Amino acid sequence: MVFSSLLFLFWFIPIFFAVYLVVPAKFRNTALFIGSIVFYAWGEPAYLILIFISILVNWFVGLGLRASLPDRPHTPSEKIIFAAAMIFDFGMLVVFKYTGFFVENINSAFGCSIPDPHLTLPLGISFYTFQIASYVIDLYRGKIKAEKNPLTLGTYLVMFPQLIAGPIVVYSQVSEELHDRKITLEKVSDGIMTFILGLSSKVLVANTVGQLWNDLEQIGYDRISMPLAWLGVVAFTLQIYFDFNGYSLMAIGLGKMLGFNIPQNFNNPYVSKSLTEFWRRWHMTLSGWFRDYVYIPLGGNRKGRIRTYVNLLIVWFLTGFWHGAGWNFICWGLFFFIFLSLEKSFLGAFLDDHPHFARVYSLILIGLSWMIFAITDFAKLGVYASRLVSFSSLSNCSDALYYLRNYGVVIAIGCVLSTPLLSKRFDAIRNRAGGVLVALMLLFISVCYLADATYNPFLYFRF
């Protein structure tokens, strides 16, 4: 089940919240847990067992680690429990997400014929693995106390607003709310408003502009002109932002309606003046997770210049590989490693002194990075890259003009909405009659679109 569906909007949400708001506060975790299980099982009941096993295993791990304190060394048994938990949590992710990738590459490299099990990727496993791993790691570090109630820990892990695609919520951010949260009219109204903004971003902008990118795949990259190739890059750049940011806003809005404060995930990333700044604004919960649980434990920038770049290389290799079991995702991560390293070394100072150049530089590189991200086949990626510099095709740009006529308005709207210009104006009237009217109009148009449209993908479901 996805948020941007009529089933979710007119069946799941009304029934779930009718129950959730009526039951006594002490039973709300139970209602949320059951509702989240129904939400997940609607799309993929076969893998529910993985979630239940993960909850139970990590709950028992927590009981075994709860005596650990930051001011004393861990006992051998605690170290064994912690290591076993990490192997189990990340092992499930590796098995289901990367087995096919490893088998394919081993067969190719060594001429083997190992059969590929063709395991289906469980929805949300990349996200909920990071969440439960952060719980165990923080527990081992002595930053939090073990959750004694398995239902409460289960509620944290399967909470449906962020179960499928984040934002990545660490236990410490919601531990108090898991035990005692208040639902107020102000929070509910603010949550509804945020949800509507996310829904309209996803449905009206991402879905619409995404059709252009989908059309280019159907045409064939070798048949498009240079202007249309760049228009396609712009289209996918907007699609993935409004798709994922829209989902994140819907998750944050639903969280507020449930009484939780889910962290912000995006902060106008396309206004960045460097790729370093971009990753402080894009998918901030993922960046924060890798910073806190990989980069800093490796030593961060505290162990010398060479070690800093090695740590960055590890982080960006893992970031790329986390997004998908494919070489293009690894190349995508290494693409950012190269430019982030250059910015850390000398380029950052130049960009600070030349802000206009910095914005152009950032937008071009961000767009090119999404091309690497989107096209998983290296042969097709090479063809597309060649079309970006195919100056001979400039003599016939009718294809670009055709798509610009069809998608120019939504692309222009997407570009404006990628900046804080309109959001600042809307925030000024958000709680007034004008803001409510705008939200209702957006909701109505979004529902009409969903009732009529057949193109409603969600890009991050495959990660």
C-alpha positions as a printed Julia matrix, in Angstrom:
463×3 Matrix{Float64}:
   0.0     0.0     0.0
   1.3     3.46   -0.84
   0.31    6.82    0.61
  -0.54    8.22   -2.82
  -3.41    5.83   -3.47
  -7.17    6.09   -3.12
  -7.15    2.91   -1.04
  -4.89    4.51    1.54
  -6.64    7.9     1.52
 -10.26    6.75    1.69
 -10.09    3.37    3.4
  -6.98    2.82    5.47
  -6.61    6.32    6.93
 -10.27    6.85    8.01
 -10.6     3.38    9.55
  -7.2     3.4    11.23
  -7.52    6.87   12.77
 -11.1     6.22   13.88
  -9.73    3.33   15.94
  -6.49    5.03   16.97
  -8.15    8.16   18.36
 -10.89    6.27   20.17
  -8.81    3.68   22.03
  -7.34    4.66   25.43
  -3.82    6.08   25.31
  -2.3     2.93   26.84
  -3.54    0.87   23.87
  -2.39    3.23   21.12
   0.89    1.42   20.57
  -1.1    -1.76   20.07
  -3.4    -0.03   17.58
  -0.43    1.48   15.77
   1.41   -1.84   15.66
  -1.57   -3.74   14.26
  -2.4    -0.97   11.8
   1.22   -0.89   10.6
   1.26   -4.66   10.13
  -1.94   -4.44    8.05
  -0.41   -1.6     6.03
   2.73   -3.63    5.28
   0.97   -6.96    4.75
  -1.38   -5.43    2.2
   1.51   -5.18   -0.25
   3.84   -7.98    0.9
   2.46  -10.46    3.48
   5.11  -13.1     2.66
   7.88  -11.11    4.35
   6.02  -10.19    7.53
   7.84  -13.04    9.25
  11.15  -11.18    8.74
   9.85   -8.18   10.65
   8.52  -10.3    13.51
  11.82  -12.17   13.76
  13.76   -8.91   13.7
  11.65   -7.5    16.53
  12.05  -10.56   18.73
  15.77  -11.06   18.07
  16.65   -7.42   18.75
  14.4    -7.29   21.8
  16.27  -10.25   23.3
  19.56   -8.6    22.3
  18.46   -5.47   24.13
  17.78   -7.45   27.28
  21.25   -8.93   27.05
  22.9    -5.53   26.61
  20.86   -3.4    28.96
  23.45   -3.6    31.76
  26.16   -1.98   29.61
  27.36    1.46   30.68
  29.55    3.96   28.81
  32.04    4.23   31.71
  33.02    0.56   31.86
  34.32   -1.92   29.29
  31.9    -4.38   27.81
  31.98   -7.95   28.99
  32.91  -10.7    26.49
  29.31  -11.91   26.46
  28.07   -8.41   25.61
  30.55   -8.17   22.77
  29.41  -11.53   21.41
  25.73  -10.54   21.67
  26.4    -7.24   19.91
  28.4    -8.86   17.11
  25.72  -11.52   16.62
  23.04   -8.84   16.43
  24.95   -6.89   13.77
  25.54  -10.05   11.74
  21.87  -10.95   11.97
  20.48   -7.48   11.14
  22.82   -6.67    8.28
  22.94  -10.32    7.22
  19.24  -10.26    6.36
  19.78   -7.14    4.29
  22.75   -8.66    2.46
  20.97  -11.95    1.76
  17.78  -10.47    0.35
  19.22   -7.42   -1.38
  22.64   -8.46   -2.61
  22.67  -12.24   -3.14
  21.72  -11.93   -6.8
  24.34   -9.22   -7.34
  27.13  -11.32   -5.81
  26.09  -14.48   -7.67
  25.95  -12.66  -10.99
  29.39  -11.1   -10.54
  31.04  -14.3    -9.26
  29.65  -16.21  -12.23
  30.88  -13.53  -14.6
  34.34  -13.22  -13.05
  35.13  -16.91  -12.57
  32.99  -18.59  -15.18
  30.87  -20.29  -12.54
  27.25  -21.32  -12.89
  25.96  -20.69   -9.38
  22.16  -20.5    -9.61
  20.61  -17.17   -8.77
  17.85  -17.66   -6.15
  16.04  -14.55   -7.47
  14.98  -13.4    -4.01
  12.34  -10.7    -3.95
  13.5    -7.58   -2.11
  11.3    -7.09    0.99
   9.71   -3.65    1.04
  11.51   -1.2     3.28
  14.25   -3.59    4.4
  17.01   -1.05    3.72
  15.28    1.45    5.98
  14.11   -0.7     8.86
  17.47   -2.5     9.0
  19.2     0.82    9.63
  16.62    1.73   12.26
  16.89   -1.45   14.3
  20.68   -1.49   13.92
  20.87    2.03   15.33
  18.85    0.86   18.35
  21.33   -1.95   19.1
  24.39    0.24   18.46
  23.13    3.04   20.71
  22.28    0.48   23.35
  25.78   -0.99   23.14
  27.24    2.54   23.42
  25.16    3.16   26.54
  23.27    6.07   24.95
  19.82    4.56   25.53
  18.2     2.01   27.8
  16.86   -1.29   26.55
  13.18   -1.41   25.66
  11.61   -3.97   27.98
   8.3    -4.22   26.13
   8.59   -6.07   22.78
   5.38   -4.41   21.56
   6.9    -0.96   22.08
  10.05   -1.93   20.21
   7.91   -3.45   17.48
   5.89   -0.25   17.22
   9.11    1.71   16.75
  10.27   -0.58   13.98
   7.02   -0.97   12.0
   5.43    2.46   12.48
   3.76    2.74    9.06
   4.48    6.41    8.23
   8.2     5.67    7.85
   8.29    1.87    7.56
   8.58    1.59    3.77
  10.87    4.49    2.82
  11.86    6.53    5.84
  12.76    9.08    7.0
  15.19    6.96    9.01
  14.2     7.44   12.64
  16.59    6.35   15.38
  15.11    5.06   18.62
  16.37    7.93   20.78
  14.39   10.43   18.67
  11.03    8.84   19.5
  11.64    6.84   22.69
   9.76    9.3    24.9
   6.84    9.54   22.48
   6.62    5.76   22.27
   5.83    5.72   25.99
   3.91    8.97   26.4
   2.62   11.14   23.58
  -0.14   13.68   23.34
  -2.38   14.17   20.35
  -3.63   17.73   20.04
  -5.86   19.45   17.52
  -2.93   21.68   16.57
  -0.68   18.69   15.83
  -3.37   16.91   13.86
  -4.21   19.97   11.74
  -0.53   20.67   11.12
   0.0    17.02   10.22
  -2.88   17.03    7.75
  -1.51   20.17    6.12
   1.97   18.66    5.82
   0.55   15.42    4.44
  -1.41   17.27    1.75
   1.68   19.21    0.68
   3.59   15.94    0.38
   0.76   14.23   -1.5
   0.46   17.06   -4.02
   4.25   17.16   -4.5
   4.26   13.46   -5.27
   1.12   13.29   -7.39
   1.03   16.61   -9.22
   4.73   17.26   -9.79
   6.73   14.01   -9.5
   4.23   11.8   -11.32
   3.64   14.34  -14.09
   7.26   15.23  -14.83
   8.25   11.6   -14.37
   6.24   10.67  -17.45
   8.75   12.59  -19.55
  11.64   10.47  -18.27
   9.54    7.35  -18.81
   8.84    8.42  -22.4
  12.56    8.78  -23.12
  13.12    5.18  -22.05
  10.37    4.09  -24.44
  11.77    6.12  -27.34
  15.31    4.83  -26.91
  18.2     6.96  -25.75
  20.01    6.68  -29.09
  17.15    8.47  -30.83
  16.9    11.63  -28.72
  18.5    14.98  -29.43
  21.0    16.73  -27.17
  18.42   19.28  -25.86
  15.93   16.51  -25.1
  18.63   14.53  -23.28
  19.28   17.5   -21.0
  15.55   18.04  -20.6
  15.33   14.41  -19.49
  18.03   14.99  -16.87
  16.06   17.97  -15.55
  12.87   15.88  -15.51
  14.38   13.03  -13.5
  16.13   15.49  -11.18
  12.75   17.0   -10.37
  10.93   13.67  -10.28
  13.18   12.02   -7.7
  13.12   15.09   -5.46
   9.37   15.62   -5.46
   8.77   11.88   -5.31
  10.95   11.27   -2.24
  10.43   14.62   -0.54
   6.71   14.25   -1.09
   6.75   10.84    0.57
   8.86   12.2     3.44
   6.43   15.07    3.99
   3.52   12.64    4.03
   5.39   10.52    6.59
   6.13   13.56    8.75
   2.51   14.69    8.52
   1.17   11.27    9.48
   3.66   11.16   12.34
   2.32   14.44   13.71
  -1.21   13.11   13.5
  -0.08   10.08   15.53
   1.71   12.25   18.1
   5.29   11.7    16.85
   7.87   14.2    15.66
   9.53   12.5    12.68
  12.7    14.36   11.65
  12.92   16.54    8.55
  14.47   14.77    5.57
  14.92   17.52    2.95
  15.77   21.2     3.08
  15.66   22.65   -0.45
  18.68   20.64   -1.64
  18.72   22.11   -5.15
  19.66   25.59   -3.91
  23.01   24.19   -2.7
  26.26   25.86   -3.72
  28.33   22.68   -3.43
  27.81   18.95   -3.31
  28.87   19.07    0.33
  25.97   21.4     1.05
  23.68   19.26   -1.11
  24.22   16.28    1.18
  23.49   18.41    4.21
  20.09   19.12    2.66
  19.24   15.88    0.79
  17.98   12.76    2.62
  19.31   14.23    5.85
  18.35   11.25    7.99
  20.43    8.93    5.8
  23.39   11.32    5.82
  23.09   11.59    9.58
  22.98    7.81    9.96
  26.16    7.27    7.96
  27.85   10.12    9.83
  26.95    8.82   13.28
  27.28    5.08   12.71
  30.02    4.79   10.06
  32.07    7.96    9.45
  32.64    9.05   13.06
  33.29    5.5    14.39
  35.9     5.08   11.63
  37.63    8.17   12.96
  35.99   10.87   10.88
  38.5    13.61   10.15
  40.37   13.17   13.45
  43.08   10.75   12.27
  44.87   12.66    9.58
  44.26   13.68    6.0
  44.74   10.3     4.31
  42.55    8.48    6.84
  39.84   11.13    6.34
  39.65   10.39    2.6
  39.71    6.65    3.23
  36.78    7.09    5.62
  34.95    9.17    3.02
  35.58    6.5     0.4
  34.1     3.81    2.67
  31.07    5.94    3.5
  30.28    6.8    -0.11
  30.85    3.29   -1.36
  28.38    2.07    1.26
  25.96    4.92    0.5
  25.88    3.99   -3.16
  25.63    0.26   -2.47
  22.87    0.83    0.09
  20.74    2.42   -2.62
  20.86   -0.59   -4.89
  22.59   -3.85   -5.79
  24.12   -2.57   -9.0
  27.41   -1.18  -10.23
  25.74    2.06  -11.29
  24.8     2.75   -7.67
  28.37    2.11   -6.58
  29.59    4.47   -9.31
  26.99    7.0    -8.16
  28.39    6.88   -4.63
  31.99    7.12   -5.88
  30.98   10.06   -8.09
  30.06   11.98   -4.96
  33.17   10.77   -3.13
  35.4    12.27   -5.85
  33.75   15.68   -5.88
  33.27   15.86   -2.11
  36.96   15.06   -1.72
  37.87   17.79   -4.19
  35.66   20.25   -2.33
  37.25   19.29    0.98
  40.73   19.62   -0.53
  40.62   22.92   -2.45
  37.47   23.34   -4.52
  35.25   24.32   -1.62
  37.12   27.57   -1.01
  36.8    28.51   -4.69
  33.07   27.78   -4.64
  32.62   29.93   -1.54
  34.21   32.85   -3.39
  32.15   32.36   -6.56
  28.54   31.67   -5.48
  26.97   32.07   -8.94
  29.38   29.59  -10.51
  28.87   27.35   -7.47
  25.13   27.07   -8.07
  25.57   26.18  -11.75
  28.33   23.72  -10.89
  26.15   22.05   -8.24
  23.03   21.78  -10.4
  24.92   20.29  -13.36
  26.74   17.71  -11.23
  23.59   16.83   -9.28
  21.74   16.28  -12.56
  24.54   14.12  -13.96
  24.62   12.11  -10.74
  20.91   11.32  -11.13
  21.59   10.11  -14.67
  24.07    7.58  -13.23
  21.54    6.7   -10.53
  18.6     6.21  -12.87
  20.16    4.16  -15.68
  21.27    0.79  -14.33
  22.58   -0.58  -17.64
  26.08    0.75  -18.4
  25.61    0.39  -22.15
  22.47    2.52  -22.04
  24.17    4.92  -19.64
  26.97    5.4   -22.15
  24.48    6.06  -24.92
  22.62    8.62  -22.83
  25.85   10.36  -21.8
  26.86   10.59  -25.46
  23.54   12.27  -26.31
  24.27   14.99  -23.75
  27.19   16.11  -25.92
  25.75   15.2   -29.32
  26.1    18.64  -30.9
  25.28   17.23  -34.33
  21.7    16.62  -33.14
  21.18   20.35  -32.62
  20.08   20.62  -36.25
  16.86   18.79  -35.35
  15.45   19.7   -31.95
  11.8    19.09  -32.77
  11.61   16.32  -30.16
  12.77   18.67  -27.4
  10.28   21.33  -28.49
   7.47   18.78  -28.45
   8.22   17.69  -24.89
   8.86   21.24  -23.75
   5.39   22.21  -24.94
   3.87   19.28  -23.04
   5.93   19.48  -19.86
   7.32   23.02  -19.81
   4.76   24.32  -17.32
   5.2    21.53  -14.76
   9.0    21.73  -15.13
   8.87   25.47  -14.47
   6.6    24.9   -11.46
   8.95   22.2   -10.18
  11.97   24.48  -10.53
  10.25   27.24   -8.55
   9.02   24.83   -5.87
  12.56   23.49   -5.52
  13.51   26.84   -4.01
  12.2    28.31   -0.73
  10.44   31.19   -2.53
   6.86   29.9    -2.49
   7.23   27.8     0.66
   8.09   30.92    2.66
   5.01   32.66    1.32
   2.83   29.65    2.08
   4.22   29.33    5.62
   3.06   32.89    6.26
  -0.57   31.89    5.55
  -0.32   28.22    6.52
  -2.63   28.47    9.55
  -4.96   31.04    8.04
  -8.02   30.64    5.88
  -5.99   31.2     2.72
  -3.59   28.39    3.6
  -6.43   26.0     4.36
  -8.12   26.87    1.06
  -4.9    26.23   -0.88
  -4.46   22.87    0.89
  -8.02   21.81    0.13
  -7.61   22.73   -3.53
  -4.37   20.75   -3.74
  -6.05   17.76   -2.09
  -8.99   17.89   -4.48
  -6.78   18.13   -7.57
  -4.51   15.33   -6.3
  -7.47   13.02   -5.68
  -8.83   13.77   -9.16
  -5.44   12.94  -10.63
  -5.23    9.65   -8.71
  -8.73    8.7    -9.83
  -7.78    9.16  -13.47
  -4.04    8.39  -13.67
  -2.32    5.07  -14.27
   1.27    6.32  -13.76
   1.92    6.43  -10.01
   5.36    4.96   -9.24
   7.41    5.47   -6.1
  11.11    5.43   -6.92
  12.49    4.58   -3.49
  10.36    1.43   -3.08
  13.04   -0.5    -4.95
  15.73    0.52   -2.46
